[in-house]
Amino acid sequence: MLNTLQTNAGYLEQVKRQRGDPQTQLEAMELYLARSGLQVEDLDRLNIIHVTGTKGKGSTCAFTECILRSYGLKTGFFSSPHLVQVRERIRINGQPISPELFTKYFWRLYHRLEETKDGSCVSMPPYFRFLTLMAFHVFLQEKVDLAVVEVGIGGAYDCTNIIRKPVVCGVSSLGIDHTSLLGDTVEKIAWQKGGIFKQGVPAFTVLQPEGPLAVLRDRAQQISVLGSQRHPGQGSCGSCPWHLCSSPHPTCGSGFGTRSGRAG
């Protein structure tokens, strides 16, 4: 049943046509989330670490999850693609959820979306969106301390970008990928990746080529300006703190922790 939701070429063409209006896609994902019984605000409880990039984003997520788990935190980890079993995409404490848990949450979500469909919307989201929704439900119900979430494609238009208050955002090494969706230059792709930055949320990146690095910096500054306009007189409340990790042993991560106050 899950495989019937696989993304097809027609859907990819639709995404390409709509990519100029990110709200269209994000609002659709928010609607699916609401139909599943959650609101965007509910995701704030997950202490999400949101990571994008071209090369190394999966490894970055895996290292981050392992480090935080070693401090005794109960971790959730959502990644893609899987190698052998689809359950690898949704992990708790480093392990794919069990077949029993996967089955329980799959059918709970599937039936909920079936029950809430109407004539104005498609009953089921595509494969990746469905699994993203399912991961959110699993992490909330299983009460993880934090969730490491890997972006699927890009950032600005990715369905994981309904997350509004991550603990921190990260960008791994950038390069050319998914040009039909993200653009045909590294700078255009960097603009897409920087779309996960949020007001008041620290953004970290590794060293990048000068062009895309400037784009990421501009994205963070634009969000900071927008935040200051919305929250005048509140200092850095609406800013997007920007950090460049320029060495193998960066000091830029000092003081990082989850909202619960437990150091990571």
N, C-alpha and C positions, 0 to 999 in steps of 0.2 A: 504493500500500500504506500509506503514511503517512496519507493522508486517511481510511482506514478506521478510524483510531484517534481521529477527531475526537470531542470531548466532546459528549454528547447531553443532552437535558433530564433523562432518567432519572438520569444520573450526577450532575448538579447537585443533584437532589433528594436523592440519597444523601449527598452532601457536606454539605448543609444539616442533615440528620438527625444526622450524625456530628460536627458541628462542636463539640459540647460535650466531645468526647474527642479532643484533638489527637493523642494517642499512637496512636490507631487509624490515622490517616492517615499519620503520620510513620513508624510501624513498617512500614506497607505499602510506603512508598517505600524504606525501608532494605532491605526484602526484595527489591524489584526491583533495587536497587543490588547486593546480594549475588549475586543470580542473574546479573547482568551481569558478574560477576567482580571487583567492587570492594567494599571495606569503607568505612564512614564515615571511618575514620582516613586512608584514602588521599587524601581531599579536603583534608586539612590541608596537603598539599604545594603546593596551588594558590595560597596567599596571597590568599584571596578577599576582595574588597570587596563587602559585601552591602548593597543599597540598596532601601528601600521608600518608600512615600508615595502620595499621590493625584495630585498635579500635579507634573510636573517630574522624576519619578524617572528616566525614560529620558534626559532631557537631562543630569541630574546624572551618570548613568553614562557618557554619551558624552563629556562634558567631562573627567571623571576619567580615562577610558581614554586620551583624546588627550594630556592633560598627562603622564601617566606614560610613554606611548609616546615622547613628545618627549625624555625622559631616557634613551632607549636601551633601555628594557625591552621584552621581548617580551610582548605583552598578549593575553589572551583576553577576550571580551566576549559575554555571553549576555543577550539582551533579547527582549521581545515587545510587541506583535505585529509581524509583518513587513509591509512595504508592498507589495512586488512578489513577491519570491522568499523561500521559507522559509529559504534559506541565510543571509539577513540576520540571523537570530536567533543564529547562531554565527559569531563573527568572530575572526580572528587578525590582530593588528597593524592593526586598524581595517577590515579587508576581509572580506566574507563568504567563508567557506571555498569552495573550488572545487567545481564539480559532481562532479569525480572523488573529492575527499576526502569530500564529503557522502555520495556513493553507497557508498564503502568503509565508512565508519563506520556508516551506517544499516544495511547488511546484516549487518555484523559483530555489531552489537547485536541486531538482529532475530533472527538465527539463534541467538545465545546464549540469548536469552529463550525461544525455542521449544524449545531443547534442555533447558532446566532447568525446564520447567513440570511440574506434577504435578496430581493430582486435587483438591488443596486450594487451588489458587490460579488466578487468571486468568492466561493466558499472556502477555498484552500489557498494559502500562500505557496509559492514555489519552494522547492526542496531546501535551499539554504535558509530562506526566511523562516520556514517551519522549524528547522533545527535550531535557529537562533532563538526563536520564541520558546522552544522546548528547553533550551539551556537555561534561560532566565527562570522558568518555572522550577526546574530541578534545583538550581542554586538557592532560590528563595525557600522552597519547601524543605530542602536538606540543611538549611541554615548554615551556609558557609560563612566564614569570617570575611572573605574577599573573593573576588572573581577576576581572573586574568582573561581578557577577551581579545582575541586576534581579529583584526579587520578581515573581511573576505576579499573584496576588491576595492582599491582606492581608499576612500575615507569619507569624503563629503557626501557621496550618494550611497554609501554602503548601508545596509539595513541595520548594522550594529550601531550606527551613529544616532539612533534615537536615544542613546545614553546621554543624559544631560549633565550629570555631575559625577564624572569619574574622579578617582583620587589623584590620578596622574595620567598623562598621555605620553607615549613614546613613539619615535620614528626611527626605524632602522635604516640601513643603507638603501639609497634610492637608485633606480635605474629605469630602463625602458621595459614596461610591462603593460599588457592589456591596452594597447594604443587605441583600439577602436572605441573603448569606453572612456579612457583617461586622458587622451591626447598624445600627440606624436613627438613631444619633446620632454626632456627630464623636468624642465621648468613647469610645464603644464601638469605633469604628473605630481610634482611637488605641491602644486596648488591643491590638487585633489587630496593628497595625503594630509596636508595641513588642515583640511576641513574637519578633522576630529578635535582640534583645539577648542577649549571652552574657557569662558570667563572665570577667573579665579582659580584655574586648575594649572599646576605646573606642567610645562611641556619640555621634554628632553629629546635631543637628537644626537646621533653620532656625527662625526665629521662628514660633510657632504661636499661635492663640487661647489664652486662659488655661486653659480647660477641658482641651482635649486635651494642652496642654503639661504640665499637672500630671499627667495620666495617664502620659505618657511618662516623666516624672521618677520617678513612683512605680514604674513597671516597672523602671527602672534600679536604684532603691534596693532593691526586692524581690530582684532578682538579686544585689545586693551582700550583702544580709543572708543569703541562701541560701548564697552563696559563703563568708562568714565562718563559718557554721555547719559547712560541710563541711571548711573549712581553718582551724581555730582557731589563732590565734597567728601567722598568716602575713601579717598586714597586708592590703594591697590585692590579694593574690594572686587572691582570688575575687571582687573587686569589679567593677562595670561603670562605668568612668569616664564621666562625663556632660559633654557640651560643647554649649553653645548658641551658634550662630554668629549674632550679632545685628547685623552690619554687612555691607555689600557687600565689605569687605576684611577678613575676620575674622583674628584672630591665633590663634584656637583650633586651627588646623591645624598650628601649628609643631611640627617634630620628627617629623612623620608619615613613615613609611617602611615598606618591606616587611620580612618576617622575614629576608630575605637580607642586610639591612643597607644596601641601596641606597636612597638617599633618593628620595622621590617629590615 
